[in-house]
Amino acid sequence: MARKGKEQSKTGSLIELVTIVAVALGLALGIQAFLVKPFRIPSESMVPQLAVGQRVLVDRVSGRFSDPGRGDVVVFKPPKGADDGRCGTSNSSTMPCGRPTKERSETNFIKRVVGLPGERLKVVKNQVYINGVRQEEPFINKGTPCAELCNMPEQITIPKDHYFMMGDNRGASADSREWGPVPKKWMIGNAFMTYWPPKRIGRL
């Protein structure tokens, strides 16, 4: 009888362990799906703040109750055609793209919010001007080259519920200058912390 009792105890402990693991896994997946999502930096567009391979945590909750702010680093779905620089409207080479294509891509991008809905925006020597006023942008990579997207002095008006996104490494960033502002509904959330590599752990 004692042996049978021990076997039942072992079986009960195993079931308890499996249950705990299943619940923990479910909570982890739930947190990632609804609260916080890890994201790996895929390109050099956010250098120097974020390097290729660096990992950040993305807040998926607060964006549902508030709008993105200027300077926020956001993970989002870009417009379909962003990979080949497709704009959703015809525009000249001296004008930023004023509207995205109607469909979104399934790729995740990370950029910084530089323009808000209803604002008039242009780019001169890699610097953003909002409503005619040059913006203070201390986060820009000072060594970034002045590429073909450097000078776009013809201003656009950012559509309602859309946000103009640009990389900090302006000369190596494909962003809203090419494929237009991003609708709020395509945004996944704000990147608020970097957790890898360990030497770069900290808030953004």
ROSE-4610 file (N, C-alpha, C; in Angstrom, 1 decimal, always signed):
// ROSE-4610
residu = [M/M/M/A/A/A/R/R/R/K/K/K/G/G/G/K/K/K/E/E/E/Q/Q/Q/S/S/S/K/K/K/T/T/T/G/G/G/S/S/S/L/L/L/I/I/I/E/E/E/L/L/L/V/V/V/T/T/T/I/I/I/V/V/V/A/A/A/V/V/V/A/A/A/L/L/L/G/G/G/L/L/L/A/A/A/L/L/L/G/G/G/I/I/I/Q/Q/Q/A/A/A/F/F/F/L/L/L/V/V/V/K/K/K/P/P/P/F/F/F/R/R/R/I/I/I/P/P/P/S/S/S/E/E/E/S/S/S/M/M/M/V/V/V/P/P/P/Q/Q/Q/L/L/L/A/A/A/V/V/V/G/G/G/Q/Q/Q/R/R/R/V/V/V/L/L/L/V/V/V/D/D/D/R/R/R/V/V/V/S/S/S/G/G/G/R/R/R/F/F/F/S/S/S/D/D/D/P/P/P/G/G/G/R/R/R/G/G/G/D/D/D/V/V/V/V/V/V/V/V/V/F/F/F/K/K/K/P/P/P/P/P/P/K/K/K/G/G/G/A/A/A/D/D/D/D/D/D/G/G/G/R/R/R/C/C/C/G/G/G/T/T/T/S/S/S/N/N/N/S/S/S/S/S/S/T/T/T/M/M/M/P/P/P/C/C/C/G/G/G/R/R/R/P/P/P/T/T/T/K/K/K/E/E/E/R/R/R/S/S/S/E/E/E/T/T/T/N/N/N/F/F/F/I/I/I/K/K/K/R/R/R/V/V/V/V/V/V/G/G/G/L/L/L/P/P/P/G/G/G/E/E/E/R/R/R/L/L/L/K/K/K/V/V/V/V/V/V/K/K/K/N/N/N/Q/Q/Q/V/V/V/Y/Y/Y/I/I/I/N/N/N/G/G/G/V/V/V/R/R/R/Q/Q/Q/E/E/E/E/E/E/P/P/P/F/F/F/I/I/I/N/N/N/K/K/K/G/G/G/T/T/T/P/P/P/C/C/C/A/A/A/E/E/E/L/L/L/C/C/C/N/N/N/M/M/M/P/P/P/E/E/E/Q/Q/Q/I/I/I/T/T/T/I/I/I/P/P/P/K/K/K/D/D/D/H/H/H/Y/Y/Y/F/F/F/M/M/M/M/M/M/G/G/G/D/D/D/N/N/N/R/R/R/G/G/G/A/A/A/S/S/S/A/A/A/D/D/D/S/S/S/R/R/R/E/E/E/W/W/W/G/G/G/P/P/P/V/V/V/P/P/P/K/K/K/K/K/K/W/W/W/M/M/M/I/I/I/G/G/G/N/N/N/A/A/A/F/F/F/M/M/M/T/T/T/Y/Y/Y/W/W/W/P/P/P/P/P/P/K/K/K/R/R/R/I/I/I/G/G/G/R/R/R/L/L/L]
num = [1/1/1/2/2/2/3/3/3/4/4/4/5/5/5/6/6/6/7/7/7/8/8/8/9/9/9/10/10/10/11/11/11/12/12/12/13/13/13/14/14/14/15/15/15/16/16/16/17/17/17/18/18/18/19/19/19/20/20/20/21/21/21/22/22/22/23/23/23/24/24/24/25/25/25/26/26/26/27/27/27/28/28/28/29/29/29/30/30/30/31/31/31/32/32/32/33/33/33/34/34/34/35/35/35/36/36/36/37/37/37/38/38/38/39/39/39/40/40/40/41/41/41/42/42/42/43/43/43/44/44/44/45/45/45/46/46/46/47/47/47/48/48/48/49/49/49/50/50/50/51/51/51/52/52/52/53/53/53/54/54/54/55/55/55/56/56/56/57/57/57/58/58/58/59/59/59/60/60/60/61/61/61/62/62/62/63/63/63/64/64/64/65/65/65/66/66/66/67/67/67/68/68/68/69/69/69/70/70/70/71/71/71/72/72/72/73/73/73/74/74/74/75/75/75/76/76/76/77/77/77/78/78/78/79/79/79/80/80/80/81/81/81/82/82/82/83/83/83/84/84/84/85/85/85/86/86/86/87/87/87/88/88/88/89/89/89/90/90/90/91/91/91/92/92/92/93/93/93/94/94/94/95/95/95/96/96/96/97/97/97/98/98/98/99/99/99/100/100/100/101/101/101/102/102/102/103/103/103/104/104/104/105/105/105/106/106/106/107/107/107/108/108/108/109/109/109/110/110/110/111/111/111/112/112/112/113/113/113/114/114/114/115/115/115/116/116/116/117/117/117/118/118/118/119/119/119/120/120/120/121/121/121/122/122/122/123/123/123/124/124/124/125/125/125/126/126/126/127/127/127/128/128/128/129/129/129/130/130/130/131/131/131/132/132/132/133/133/133/134/134/134/135/135/135/136/136/136/137/137/137/138/138/138/139/139/139/140/140/140/141/141/141/142/142/142/143/143/143/144/144/144/145/145/145/146/146/146/147/147/147/148/148/148/149/149/149/150/150/150/151/151/151/152/152/152/153/153/153/154/154/154/155/155/155/156/156/156/157/157/157/158/158/158/159/159/159/160/160/160/161/161/161/162/162/162/163/163/163/164/164/164/165/165/165/166/166/166/167/167/167/168/168/168/169/169/169/170/170/170/171/171/171/172/172/172/173/173/173/174/174/174/175/175/175/176/176/176/177/177/177/178/178/178/179/179/179/180/180/180/181/181/181/182/182/182/183/183/183/184/184/184/185/185/185/186/186/186/187/187/187/188/188/188/189/189/189/190/190/190/191/191/191/192/192/192/193/193/193/194/194/194/195/195/195/196/196/196/197/197/197/198/198/198/199/199/199/200/200/200/201/201/201/202/202/202/203/203/203/204/204/204]
x = [+0.8/+0.0/+0.9/+2.0/+2.9/+3.5/+3.8/+4.4/+3.4/+2.2/+1.1/+0.9/+1.0/+0.8/+1.9/+3.2/+4.3/+4.1/+3.6/+3.4/+2.4/+1.3/+0.2/+0.8/+1.6/+2.2/+3.1/+3.9/+4.8/+3.9/+2.8/+2.0/+1.3/+0.9/+0.3/+1.2/+2.5/+3.5/+3.8/+3.9/+4.1/+3.0/+1.8/+0.6/+0.7/+1.0/+1.1/+2.2/+3.4/+4.5/+4.1/+3.4/+3.0/+2.0/+1.1/+0.1/+0.7/+1.7/+2.4/+3.1/+3.8/+4.6/+3.6/+2.4/+1.4/+0.9/+0.6/+0.0/+1.1/+2.4/+3.4/+3.6/+3.6/+3.7/+2.6/+1.4/+0.2/+0.3/+0.7/+0.9/+1.9/+3.0/+4.1/+3.6/+2.9/+2.3/+1.3/+0.5/-0.5/+0.1/+1.1/+1.8/+2.4/+3.0/+3.6/+2.5/+1.4/+0.3/-0.4/-0.5/-1.4/-0.7/+0.4/+1.0/+2.4/+3.4/+4.7/+5.3/+5.9/+6.5/+7.9/+8.8/+10.2/+10.4/+11.4/+11.6/+13.1/+13.6/+15.0/+15.2/+16.2/+16.5/+17.1/+16.4/+16.9/+17.9/+18.0/+18.8/+19.5/+20.3/+21.1/+20.3/+19.0/+18.3/+18.1/+18.3/+18.2/+19.5/+20.6/+21.9/+22.0/+22.6/+23.4/+22.6/+21.4/+20.7/+20.4/+20.1/+19.8/+20.6/+21.4/+22.3/+21.6/+22.1/+21.6/+21.8/+20.7/+20.7/+20.4/+20.3/+19.9/+18.4/+18.0/+16.7/+16.0/+14.7/+13.9/+12.6/+12.0/+10.6/+9.6/+8.5/+7.5/+6.2/+5.8/+4.5/+3.3/+2.5/+1.4/+0.1/+0.1/-1.1/-1.4/-0.4/-0.6/-1.1/-0.6/-1.0/-2.5/-3.2/-4.6/-5.4/-4.8/-5.5/-4.9/-3.8/-3.2/-2.5/-2.3/-1.6/-0.1/+0.6/+2.1/+2.5/+3.6/+4.1/+5.4/+5.7/+6.9/+8.1/+9.0/+10.2/+10.0/+8.8/+8.6/+9.2/+9.8/+10.3/+9.3/+8.8/+7.6/+7.8/+7.3/+7.3/+5.9/+5.9/+4.7/+4.8/+3.6/+3.6/+3.6/+4.6/+4.7/+3.7/+3.5/+2.7/+3.2/+2.3/+2.7/+3.4/+4.6/+5.4/+6.5/+6.6/+7.7/+9.1/+9.2/+10.5/+11.1/+10.2/+10.7/+10.4/+10.1/+10.0/+8.8/+7.7/+6.5/+5.6/+5.3/+4.5/+3.0/+2.1/+0.7/+0.1/+0.9/+0.4/+1.6/+1.3/+2.4/+3.0/+4.3/+5.0/+6.4/+6.9/+8.2/+9.3/+10.5/+11.7/+12.0/+11.4/+11.7/+10.6/+9.8/+8.7/+8.6/+8.4/+8.2/+6.9/+6.9/+5.6/+4.5/+3.4/+2.3/+1.3/+1.3/+0.2/+0.7/+0.5/+0.9/+0.0/+0.4/-0.5/-1.6/-2.7/-3.8/-3.7/-2.8/-2.7/-1.4/-1.4/-0.2/+0.7/+1.9/+2.8/+2.7/+3.2/+3.2/+4.6/+5.5/+6.8/+6.8/+7.6/+7.6/+8.8/+8.6/+9.6/+9.7/+10.8/+11.0/+11.6/+10.9/+11.4/+10.9/+11.3/+10.9/+9.8/+8.9/+7.8/+8.4/+8.3/+8.9/+7.8/+6.6/+5.6/+4.2/+3.3/+2.0/+0.9/-0.3/-1.4/-1.7/-1.9/-2.3/-1.1/+0.1/+1.3/+1.8/+2.4/+3.1/+4.6/+5.1/+6.4/+7.3/+8.5/+9.5/+10.8/+11.8/+13.1/+14.2/+15.1/+16.1/+17.5/+18.4/+19.7/+19.5/+18.6/+18.4/+17.6/+17.3/+16.6/+15.1/+14.3/+12.9/+12.4/+11.5/+10.9/+9.4/+8.8/+7.4/+6.7/+5.8/+5.1/+6.1/+7.2/+8.2/+9.3/+9.2/+10.2/+11.1/+12.4/+13.4/+13.3/+13.2/+13.1/+14.5/+14.5/+15.7/+15.7/+16.7/+16.7/+18.1/+18.3/+19.7/+20.0/+18.9/+19.1/+19.6/+19.7/+20.2/+21.6/+22.0/+23.4/+24.1/+25.1/+25.8/+26.7/+27.0/+27.9/+27.1/+25.8/+25.0/+25.2/+25.3/+25.5/+24.3/+24.4/+23.3/+22.9/+22.0/+21.6/+20.6/+20.0/+19.0/+17.7/+17.5/+16.3/+16.6/+17.7/+18.2/+17.4/+17.2/+16.5/+15.2/+14.1/+12.7/+12.0/+12.4/+11.9/+10.4/+9.8/+8.3/+7.6/+6.8/+6.2/+4.9/+4.6/+3.3/+2.5/+1.2/+0.4/+0.1/+0.5/+0.3/-1.2/-1.7/-3.2/-3.6/-4.9/-5.5/-5.2/-4.9/-4.6/-3.4/-2.5/-1.2/+0.0/+1.1/+2.3/+3.5/+4.3/+5.5/+6.7/+7.2/+8.2/+9.6/+10.7/+12.0/+13.0/+14.0/+15.1/+16.1/+16.8/+17.8/+19.0/+19.3/+20.4/+19.9/+19.7/+18.9/+19.4/+20.7/+21.3/+21.2/+20.8/+20.6/+19.3/+18.3/+16.9/+15.9/+15.2/+14.0/+12.8/+12.2/+11.1/+10.0/+9.3/+8.1/+8.4/+9.7/+10.1/+9.8/+9.9/+9.7/+8.3/+7.8/+6.5/+5.4/+5.6/+4.5/+4.2/+3.4/+3.0/+2.3/+2.4/+1.8/+0.5/-0.6/-1.8/-1.6/-2.3/-2.2/-2.6/-3.6/-4.1/-3.0/-2.0/-0.9/+0.2/+0.1/+1.2/+1.0/+2.1/+2.1/+2.3/+3.2/+3.5/+4.8/+5.0/+6.2/+7.3/+8.5/+9.6/+10.1/+10.1/+10.4/+11.7/+12.2/+13.4/+14.2/+15.5/+16.4/+16.9/+16.9/+17.3/+18.5/+19.0/+20.1/+20.8/+22.2/+23.0/+23.0/+23.5/+23.4/+24.0/+25.1/+25.8/+25.0/+23.9/+23.1/+21.7/+21.5/+20.2/+19.8/+18.6/+18.1/+16.9/+16.3/+15.1/+15.5/+14.5/+14.7/+14.1]
y = [-1.2/+0.0/+1.3/+1.2/+2.3/+2.7/+1.6/+1.8/+2.4/+1.9/+2.5/+3.9/+4.3/+5.7/+6.5/+6.0/+6.8/+7.0/+6.0/+6.1/+7.2/+7.2/+8.1/+9.6/+9.7/+10.9/+11.5/+10.6/+11.0/+11.4/+10.6/+11.0/+12.3/+12.6/+13.9/+15.0/+14.8/+15.8/+16.1/+15.1/+15.3/+16.1/+15.7/+16.4/+17.9/+18.1/+19.5/+20.3/+19.6/+20.3/+20.7/+19.7/+20.0/+21.1/+21.1/+22.2/+23.5/+23.6/+24.9/+25.4/+24.4/+24.8/+25.3/+24.6/+25.0/+26.4/+26.6/+27.9/+29.0/+28.8/+29.8/+30.1/+29.0/+29.2/+30.0/+29.7/+30.5/+31.9/+32.2/+33.6/+34.3/+33.6/+34.3/+34.6/+33.7/+34.0/+35.1/+35.1/+36.1/+37.5/+37.5/+38.8/+39.3/+38.4/+38.8/+39.3/+38.6/+38.9/+40.2/+40.5/+41.6/+42.8/+42.5/+43.5/+44.0/+43.1/+43.4/+42.4/+43.0/+42.1/+42.4/+41.4/+41.6/+41.9/+42.7/+43.0/+43.1/+42.5/+42.6/+43.6/+44.5/+45.6/+45.0/+45.1/+44.4/+45.2/+46.5/+47.3/+48.4/+49.2/+50.3/+51.6/+51.6/+52.9/+53.6/+53.0/+53.7/+53.9/+53.6/+53.9/+55.4/+55.9/+55.2/+54.6/+55.0/+54.6/+53.1/+52.5/+51.1/+50.5/+49.5/+48.8/+47.6/+47.1/+45.8/+44.7/+43.9/+42.8/+43.2/+44.4/+44.8/+44.5/+44.2/+43.8/+44.8/+45.1/+46.0/+45.4/+46.0/+45.6/+46.6/+46.2/+47.0/+47.0/+48.2/+48.3/+48.2/+47.2/+47.0/+47.6/+48.1/+48.5/+50.0/+50.9/+52.3/+53.0/+52.4/+53.0/+52.9/+52.0/+51.8/+52.9/+53.6/+54.6/+56.0/+56.1/+57.5/+57.5/+58.7/+58.8/+58.9/+58.4/+58.5/+60.0/+60.2/+61.6/+61.8/+63.0/+63.3/+62.8/+62.1/+61.5/+60.1/+59.6/+58.2/+57.2/+56.2/+55.1/+54.0/+53.8/+52.9/+51.8/+50.6/+49.4/+49.4/+49.2/+49.3/+48.5/+48.3/+47.7/+48.8/+48.8/+49.9/+49.6/+50.6/+50.4/+49.3/+48.6/+47.6/+48.3/+47.8/+48.5/+49.3/+49.3/+50.1/+49.5/+48.2/+47.6/+48.2/+48.6/+49.2/+50.7/+51.3/+52.8/+53.3/+52.5/+52.9/+53.9/+55.0/+56.0/+55.8/+56.2/+56.0/+57.1/+58.1/+59.2/+59.7/+60.4/+60.9/+62.1/+62.2/+63.3/+63.5/+64.7/+65.0/+64.5/+64.5/+64.1/+65.1/+66.3/+67.4/+67.5/+66.4/+66.4/+65.1/+65.1/+63.8/+63.1/+61.8/+61.1/+61.5/+62.0/+62.5/+61.5/+60.4/+59.4/+58.0/+57.0/+55.6/+54.9/+53.7/+52.8/+52.4/+51.9/+51.6/+50.4/+49.4/+48.2/+48.2/+47.5/+47.4/+46.2/+46.3/+45.1/+44.3/+43.1/+42.2/+42.3/+43.1/+43.2/+44.2/+44.0/+45.0/+45.9/+47.2/+48.3/+49.0/+49.6/+50.5/+51.8/+52.9/+54.2/+55.2/+56.5/+57.5/+58.4/+58.8/+59.7/+61.1/+61.7/+63.1/+64.1/+63.6/+64.4/+63.9/+64.8/+64.4/+64.8/+64.2/+64.5/+66.0/+66.4/+67.8/+68.8/+68.3/+69.2/+69.3/+70.4/+70.6/+70.3/+69.4/+68.9/+69.0/+69.3/+69.2/+68.8/+68.4/+67.9/+68.8/+69.4/+70.2/+69.8/+69.3/+68.8/+67.8/+66.9/+65.8/+66.3/+67.6/+68.1/+68.3/+67.9/+68.0/+69.4/+70.0/+71.3/+71.0/+71.5/+71.3/+72.7/+72.9/+74.2/+75.3/+75.0/+76.0/+76.2/+75.5/+75.6/+74.4/+74.6/+73.5/+72.8/+71.5/+70.8/+70.5/+70.5/+70.1/+68.5/+67.9/+66.5/+65.9/+65.9/+65.5/+64.0/+63.2/+61.8/+61.4/+62.4/+62.0/+61.6/+60.6/+60.2/+61.3/+61.9/+63.0/+62.7/+61.4/+61.0/+60.5/+60.6/+60.1/+60.9/+60.2/+61.0/+61.7/+62.7/+63.4/+62.7/+61.8/+60.9/+61.6/+60.8/+61.3/+61.8/+61.3/+61.8/+62.9/+63.5/+64.6/+65.9/+66.3/+67.6/+67.4/+67.7/+67.7/+68.9/+70.1/+71.4/+71.7/+70.9/+71.1/+70.4/+71.1/+70.5/+69.8/+68.9/+68.1/+68.4/+68.1/+68.1/+66.6/+66.2/+64.9/+64.6/+63.5/+63.3/+63.0/+63.1/+62.8/+61.3/+61.1/+59.8/+59.1/+59.9/+59.4/+60.1/+59.3/+59.8/+59.6/+60.7/+60.6/+60.0/+58.9/+58.1/+58.2/+58.5/+58.5/+57.8/+57.3/+56.7/+57.7/+57.4/+58.4/+58.4/+57.3/+57.3/+57.7/+58.9/+59.4/+59.0/+58.9/+58.5/+57.0/+56.2/+54.8/+54.3/+55.1/+54.8/+54.9/+53.8/+53.9/+54.2/+55.3/+55.7/+56.5/+57.2/+57.9/+58.9/+59.3/+60.2/+59.5/+58.2/+57.4/+56.9/+56.3/+55.6/+56.1/+57.3/+58.1/+57.8/+58.7/+58.6/+57.3/+56.9/+55.6/+55.8/+55.1/+55.2/+54.7/+55.3/+54.8/+53.4/+52.9/+51.6/+50.5/+50.9/+50.0/+49.9/+50.7/+50.7/+49.6/+49.0/+47.9/+48.4/+49.3/+49.9/+50.6/+51.3/+52.0/+51.1/+51.3/+50.6/+51.4/+50.8/+51.5/+51.1/+50.0/+49.5/+48.6/+48.6/+47.7/+46.7/+45.4/+44.4/+43.5/+43.7/+43.0/+43.8/+43.8/+43.1/+43.7/+42.9/+43.3/+44.7/+45.0/+46.3/+47.5/+47.2/+48.4/+48.3/+47.6/+47.5/+48.9/+49.3/+50.6/+51.1/+52.2/+52.7/+53.5/+53.6/+54.4/+55.8]
z = [+0.0/+0.0/+0.0/+0.8/+0.8/-0.5/-1.3/-2.6/-3.5/-3.5/-4.3/-4.0/-2.7/-2.3/-2.9/-2.9/-3.4/-4.9/-5.6/-7.1/-7.4/-6.6/-6.8/-6.5/-5.4/-5.1/-6.2/-6.8/-7.9/-9.1/-9.4/-10.5/-10.3/-9.1/-8.7/-8.9/-8.5/-8.6/-10.0/-10.9/-12.3/-12.9/-12.6/-13.2/-12.7/-11.5/-10.9/-11.7/-11.9/-12.6/-14.0/-14.8/-16.1/-16.2/-15.2/-15.1/-14.9/-14.0/-13.7/-15.0/-15.6/-16.9/-17.9/-18.1/-19.1/-18.8/-17.5/-17.1/-17.3/-17.0/-17.1/-18.6/-19.5/-20.9/-21.5/-21.0/-21.4/-21.1/-19.8/-19.4/-20.2/-20.5/-21.3/-22.7/-23.3/-24.6/-24.6/-23.5/-23.4/-23.2/-22.4/-22.2/-23.5/-24.3/-25.5/-26.5/-26.5/-27.5/-27.2/-25.9/-25.5/-24.7/-24.1/-23.2/-23.7/-23.7/-24.1/-25.1/-26.2/-27.2/-27.4/-27.5/-27.8/-29.3/-29.7/-31.1/-31.3/-32.4/-32.7/-33.8/-33.6/-34.6/-35.8/-37.0/-38.2/-39.1/-38.9/-39.8/-39.1/-39.9/-39.3/-39.2/-39.5/-39.6/-38.3/-37.2/-35.9/-35.1/-35.8/-35.3/-35.0/-33.9/-32.9/-31.8/-31.6/-30.4/-30.4/-31.5/-31.6/-32.8/-32.4/-33.4/-33.9/-35.0/-35.6/-34.6/-34.4/-33.5/-32.1/-31.7/-30.4/-30.2/-29.0/-28.7/-27.8/-28.1/-27.3/-26.9/-25.9/-25.5/-25.9/-26.5/-27.0/-26.2/-25.8/-25.0/-26.0/-25.9/-26.8/-26.3/-25.0/-24.4/-24.4/-24.1/-23.9/-25.2/-26.3/-27.6/-27.9/-27.2/-27.5/-26.8/-25.8/-25.0/-25.2/-25.9/-26.2/-27.5/-28.0/-29.3/-29.2/-30.2/-30.2/-30.1/-29.5/-29.4/-30.2/-30.5/-31.3/-30.5/-31.2/-30.5/-30.1/-30.0/-29.6/-30.6/-30.2/-31.0/-31.1/-32.3/-32.4/-33.4/-33.1/-34.0/-34.7/-36.0/-36.8/-38.0/-38.7/-40.0/-41.0/-41.9/-42.9/-44.1/-44.9/-46.1/-47.0/-47.7/-48.7/-49.8/-50.1/-51.2/-50.6/-49.2/-48.6/-48.9/-49.1/-49.5/-50.8/-51.7/-52.9/-53.0/-51.9/-51.9/-52.6/-52.6/-53.3/-52.5/-53.1/-52.4/-52.9/-52.0/-52.3/-53.2/-53.5/-54.3/-55.2/-56.2/-57.1/-56.4/-56.4/-55.8/-56.4/-56.4/-57.0/-56.1/-56.6/-55.8/-54.7/-54.8/-53.8/-52.8/-52.7/-51.8/-51.1/-49.7/-49.0/-49.5/-49.4/-49.8/-48.8/-49.4/-48.5/-48.1/-48.7/-48.4/-48.7/-47.8/-48.1/-49.0/-49.4/-50.2/-49.2/-49.8/-48.9/-48.1/-48.6/-47.8/-47.0/-45.9/-45.1/-45.4/-45.1/-45.2/-43.9/-44.0/-42.8/-42.1/-42.6/-42.0/-40.9/-39.8/-38.7/-38.9/-38.8/-38.9/-37.5/-37.3/-36.1/-36.5/-36.2/-36.5/-35.4/-35.6/-34.6/-35.2/-34.4/-34.8/-34.9/-36.1/-36.2/-36.7/-37.1/-37.6/-37.1/-36.7/-36.2/-37.1/-37.0/-37.9/-38.0/-39.2/-39.5/-39.6/-39.3/-39.4/-40.8/-41.1/-42.4/-42.2/-43.1/-42.9/-44.2/-44.0/-45.1/-44.5/-45.4/-44.9/-45.7/-44.9/-45.5/-44.8/-45.7/-45.2/-44.0/-44.2/-43.2/-42.0/-41.9/-40.7/-41.0/-40.1/-40.2/-39.8/-40.7/-40.4/-40.2/-39.1/-38.9/-38.9/-39.7/-39.9/-40.0/-40.8/-41.1/-40.0/-38.9/-37.8/-37.8/-37.8/-37.7/-36.3/-36.3/-35.1/-34.4/-33.1/-32.4/-32.4/-33.0/-33.1/-32.7/-31.3/-30.8/-31.1/-31.4/-31.6/-33.0/-33.9/-35.3/-35.2/-36.0/-36.2/-36.9/-36.2/-36.7/-37.9/-38.0/-39.2/-40.4/-40.3/-41.4/-42.7/-43.8/-45.1/-45.5/-46.3/-46.9/-48.2/-48.1/-49.2/-50.1/-51.0/-52.0/-51.3/-50.1/-49.4/-48.4/-48.6/-47.7/-47.8/-49.1/-49.3/-50.0/-49.2/-49.8/-49.3/-49.9/-49.4/-49.7/-50.5/-50.8/-49.7/-48.9/-47.7/-48.0/-47.2/-47.3/-46.0/-46.0/-44.8/-44.4/-43.2/-42.8/-42.6/-43.2/-43.0/-41.6/-41.4/-40.1/-39.7/-38.4/-37.8/-38.4/-39.1/-39.7/-39.0/-39.0/-38.3/-39.2/-39.3/-40.2/-39.4/-39.9/-39.3/-40.0/-39.2/-39.8/-38.9/-39.5/-38.8/-38.3/-37.2/-36.7/-37.6/-38.3/-39.2/-40.6/-40.8/-41.9/-43.3/-43.4/-44.7/-45.0/-44.0/-44.2/-43.8/-43.9/-43.5/-44.6/-44.9/-45.8/-44.9/-45.1/-44.1/-44.8/-44.0/-44.5/-45.6/-45.8/-46.9/-48.2/-48.2/-49.5/-49.6/-48.5/-48.6/-47.7/-47.2/-46.6/-45.1/-44.5/-43.1/-42.8/-41.6/-41.1/-40.3/-40.7/-40.0/-38.5/-37.6/-36.2/-36.0/-36.8/-36.7/-37.1/-37.8/-38.2/-37.2/-36.1/-35.1/-34.1/-33.7/-32.8/-31.4/-31.2/-29.9/-29.7/-28.6/-28.3/-27.8/-28.3/-27.7/-26.5/-25.4/-24.1/-23.4/-23.8/-23.1/-24.0/-23.9/-24.6/-23.5/-23.9/-22.9/-23.4/-24.6/-25.1/-26.2/-26.1/-25.2/-23.8/-22.8/-21.4/-21.2/-21.9/-21.6/-22.1/-22.8/-23.3/-22.7/-21.6/-20.9/-20.4/-20.7/-20.2/-20.9/-20.4/-21.0/-22.3/-23.2/-24.4/-24.2]
